[in-house]
Amino acid sequence: MKMRSLLFVPGDSEKKFAKAKTIGADILILDLEDSVAPEQKPAARAHVASLLDQKISRNWSFFVRPNPFDSGLTFDDLAAVVKPGLDGVLIPKADGAHDIARIGEKLDALESAAEMEIGTVKIAVVATETPIAMFNLASYTPPHPRLVALTWGAEDLAAAIGATGNKEDDGEWTSPYQMARNMCLFASAAAGVLPIDTLYANFKDPEGLEADCLRARRDGFLGRIAIHPAQVEIINRCFTPSEAEITEAQKIVDAFAANPGAGTLGIEGKMVDIPHLKAAQKTLASLS
């Protein structure tokens, strides 16, 4: 499952969905949470369920973000949307792996009722939106069988701790949110799941988005959340290895395959070792 770009689409907007499905995002996240007003949530839930019933021909994965546990709506959301065609759910405001276990148990029952193969619906988690979640990032290791990705969020965390802002004057994250970003990256690597960077709020700043995506990929993130269709092309491009990177990675993988048991090799005058091999394997894996 490709997860370079994950575009949020309000669950109650047919117009925005019609546009989003043609944009080229790897994943559309039909949102039942923050982008939907409280009085519209039942309609949004029904609308998303109806989209799944349409069996739309698509080259993107269909995810849903349900409402968080403290809303009392989570399981009703899941009951409405777990049906053939649903590829995954993005769980907001998770406190740790114990919340994912609860979701997993519910998905088991709902998939069985819908005559789906158990484990079909994957789970991605917004892993840093509550204060206690920051202490529980290690709980995602070993990963739940359904877990495919961790991402992080700053806005809900800022509200939860009473912050008056989360950015410096130059636009950089303040230190609490830099820590949340970094810990999400480490937790993803520890669990062996994909690290997905958080949204870039200013959708009218393509240059800033591109620069930030390149920094994120440099640091180890493999995809990014988008909040506007205009961001998708930039995100896809930044998180797709170049031809030169692919060629270099394949050379490293092929060289180690031809020399089983080697720990260090010389390739075209450069020494490479096992960390280089792991990085090359990661690059090639991102293409599938």
Secondary structure as the mmCIF struct_conf table of DSSP 4:
data_model
#
loop_
_struct_conf.conf_type_id
_struct_conf.id
_struct_conf.beg_label_comp_id
_struct_conf.beg_label_asym_id
_struct_conf.beg_label_seq_id
_struct_conf.end_label_comp_id
_struct_conf.end_label_asym_id
_struct_conf.end_label_seq_id
BEND BEND1 ARG A 4 ARG A 4
STRN STRN1 SER A 5 PRO A 10
TURN_TY1_P TURN_TY1_P1 GLY A 11 ASP A 12
HELX_RH_AL_P HELX_RH_AL_P1 GLU A 14 ALA A 20
TURN_TY1_P TURN_TY1_P2 LYS A 21 THR A 22
BEND BEND2 ILE A 23 ILE A 23
BEND BEND3 ASP A 26 ASP A 26
STRN STRN2 ILE A 27 ASP A 31
BEND BEND4 LEU A 32 GLU A 33
TURN_TY1_P TURN_TY1_P3 ASP A 34 SER A 35
BEND BEND5 VAL A 36 VAL A 36
HELX_RH_3T_P HELX_RH_3T_P1 PRO A 38 GLN A 40
HELX_RH_AL_P HELX_RH_AL_P2 LYS A 41 ASP A 53
TURN_TY1_P TURN_TY1_P4 GLN A 54 LYS A 55
BEND BEND6 ASN A 59 TRP A 60
STRN STRN3 SER A 61 ARG A 65
HELX_RH_3T_P HELX_RH_3T_P2 PHE A 69 SER A 71
TURN_TY1_P TURN_TY1_P5 GLY A 72 GLY A 72
HELX_RH_AL_P HELX_RH_AL_P3 THR A 74 VAL A 81
BEND BEND7 LYS A 83 LYS A 83
TURN_TY1_P TURN_TY1_P6 PRO A 84 GLY A 85
STRN STRN4 GLY A 88 ILE A 91
BEND BEND8 LYS A 93 LYS A 93
BEND BEND9 GLY A 96 GLY A 96
HELX_RH_AL_P HELX_RH_AL_P4 ALA A 97 ALA A 113
TURN_TY1_P TURN_TY1_P7 ALA A 114 GLU A 115
HELX_LH_PP_P HELX_LH_PP_P1 MET A 116 GLU A 117
TURN_TY1_P TURN_TY1_P8 ILE A 118 GLY A 119
BEND BEND10 VAL A 121 VAL A 121
STRN STRN5 LYS A 122 VAL A 126
TURN_TY1_P TURN_TY1_P9 ALA A 127 THR A 128
BEND BEND11 GLU A 129 THR A 130
HELX_RH_AL_P HELX_RH_AL_P5 PRO A 131 PHE A 135
HELX_RH_3T_P HELX_RH_3T_P3 LEU A 137 TYR A 140
BEND BEND12 THR A 141 PRO A 142
HELX_LH_PP_P HELX_LH_PP_P2 PRO A 143 HIS A 144
TURN_TY1_P TURN_TY1_P10 PRO A 145 ARG A 146
STRN STRN6 LEU A 147 THR A 151
BEND BEND13 ALA A 154 ALA A 154
HELX_RH_AL_P HELX_RH_AL_P6 GLU A 155 ILE A 161
TURN_TY1_P TURN_TY1_P11 GLY A 162 GLY A 162
BEND BEND14 THR A 164 THR A 164
BEND BEND15 ASN A 166 ASN A 166
STRN STRN7 LYS A 167 LYS A 167
TURN_TY1_P TURN_TY1_P12 ASP A 169 ASP A 170
BEND BEND16 GLY A 171 GLY A 171
HELX_LH_PP_P HELX_LH_PP_P3 GLU A 172 GLU A 172
STRN STRN8 TRP A 173 TRP A 173
HELX_LH_PP_P HELX_LH_PP_P4 THR A 174 THR A 174
HELX_RH_AL_P HELX_RH_AL_P7 SER A 175 ALA A 191
TURN_TY1_P TURN_TY1_P13 GLY A 192 GLY A 192
STRN STRN9 LEU A 194 ASP A 197
BEND BEND17 ALA A 201 ALA A 201
TURN_TY1_P TURN_TY1_P14 PHE A 203 LYS A 204
HELX_RH_AL_P HELX_RH_AL_P8 PRO A 206 ASP A 219
TURN_TY1_P TURN_TY1_P15 GLY A 220 GLY A 220
STRN STRN10 GLY A 223 ALA A 226
BEND BEND18 ILE A 227 HIS A 228
HELX_RH_3T_P HELX_RH_3T_P4 PRO A 229 GLN A 231
HELX_RH_AL_P HELX_RH_AL_P9 VAL A 232 CYS A 238
TURN_TY1_P TURN_TY1_P16 PHE A 239 PHE A 239
BEND BEND19 THR A 240 THR A 240
HELX_RH_AL_P HELX_RH_AL_P10 GLU A 243 ALA A 258
BEND BEND20 ASN A 259 ASN A 259
TURN_TY1_P TURN_TY1_P17 PRO A 260 GLY A 261
BEND BEND21 GLY A 263 GLY A 263
STRN STRN11 THR A 264 ILE A 267
TURN_TY1_P TURN_TY1_P18 GLU A 268 GLY A 269
STRN STRN12 LYS A 270 ASP A 273
HELX_RH_AL_P HELX_RH_AL_P11 ILE A 274 ALA A 285
TURN_TY1_P TURN_TY1_P19 SER A 286 LEU A 287
#
